[in-house]
C-alpha cells in the first residue's frame, strides 16, 4: 500500500508539473473567489489588507457590484506609489458615469495597528497575507480585524501546507517571506478560536484542487469566510480621518449621484440623440432642391401627446421651420439611454429647460437646432459618435487576466 501511494504521488507530481500553474492560475482563482462573494452579497464598503500591486482592487473596481468605498492597505509605500495610478478613472468612467458613487483610497499601514478609519466595513479581505506575519503577531491581527474593526464579513486565504509535497520542485515554504504555512487543522483551530472570541461563524473552502484520490489533501489555497453573528451600528457611523495610517491616494469616481454630473450627462445624451435625428433628417432631404417642401407641423403639443399615447416614434416627425430643425422631445425620449437616466418626460423637460445649452419651444415639446450645419457641428457629431464607440468598447470589454496580472502569477 505504501509503495502504491508513493508511486501515485510521483505520477501526480508529473501531472502537476505539466499543468502548473493551475488553470486558471491560482492567484486568479483567489481573486475570482472574492469577486463572486461581492457579486452575491454586495457589500458597500470593502477593505483589502496586503493590497500590494492593487490587483484585487482593480478587479473589484471593474466589477463594482454596489461597492461605494474601496480601500487598500499595505505596509510597503513604495509599491503603493508605483501602482496607485492604475486605480484612476478611465475615460469611459467620465463619458458614462455609473449610477452609484465610488471612492478608492490607499493607505500605508499595518494590519496589526488600530486605525479608526478602518471601522464600519462590510467586508475585509486578507488574501495570502496572514502567513507573512510572525506567529506572535497573529493574535494582534485577530484582535484588530475581528475585535476592533468588527466588519460584517472577513475572507482569509492562506497556503495549505498539506498540499506542498504535491508541488513540483518545492522545498520549504512557497515564498521566501512566509513565516509559517498552516495545515488545515492548524488553520481551522485558529479560525474557530476567532469565532469564539469575537462572535463570528466560519465556513471553510478553497481553490486549487489536486486530482484523483489526492483530493484528500484539500485545496492548494485554503479559505475561511467569516460572518459576524451580531448587528453592529458602526457601518452607518461617520467615517473618521486616519490617525495611524498614512493616506497615499484617494480618488472619487464620477457618478450620477452627483447632481452636476447627472445634469451634464443627461443633457449630453439628449443633445447627442437630437443631433443624430437631425442628421438623419438632413440626409433624407435634398436641401439644395428648389422643389423641396418644408414640412408643416401640426400644433406642437398635439404631436407630442399623440406620440406619448400611441407609443410610435414615427408619429413624431422631425421638421424644418425657417432656419431651424425641430426635433420633438418625444423622439428623444424614445432613446433607451435617455429613459434610463430620466424617470419621466416631465422631469426630462424640466431638466432641459434650465440648461443654457438646450434651446426649446415655448411649450417645452420641441428641441430647436440650427438647420445649417457648419463644419464644426459636423465634427462635434462625429467626435461624439467616436467617443460613444470607444466608451461602449471600454464598458463591454472582456477581462484579460493574463495580460493584466501575468507578472504576479505565484501560487
Buried (B, 14 or more C-beta within 10 A) or exposed (E): EEEEEEEEEEEBBEBBEEEBBBEBBBBBBBBBBBBEBBEEBEBBBBBBBBBBBBBBBBBBBEBBBBBBBBBBBBBEBEBBEEBBEEBEBEEBBBBBBBEBBBBBBBBBBBBBBBBBBBBBBBBBBBBBBBBBBEEEBBBBBBBBBBBBBBBBBBBBBBBBBBBBEBBEEEEEBBBEEBBBBBBBEBBBEBBBEBBEEBBBEBEBEBBBEBEEEBEEBBBBBBBBBBBBEEEBEEBEEEBEEBEEBEEBBEBEBBBBBBEEBBBBBBBBBBBBBBBBBBBEBBEEBEEEEEEEEEEEBEEBEEBBEBBBEEEEBEBBBBBBBEEBBBBBBBBBBBBEBBBEBBEEBEEBBEBBEEBEEBEBBEEBBBBBBEBEBEEEBEEBBEEBBEBBEEBEEBEEEEBEBEEBBEEEBEB
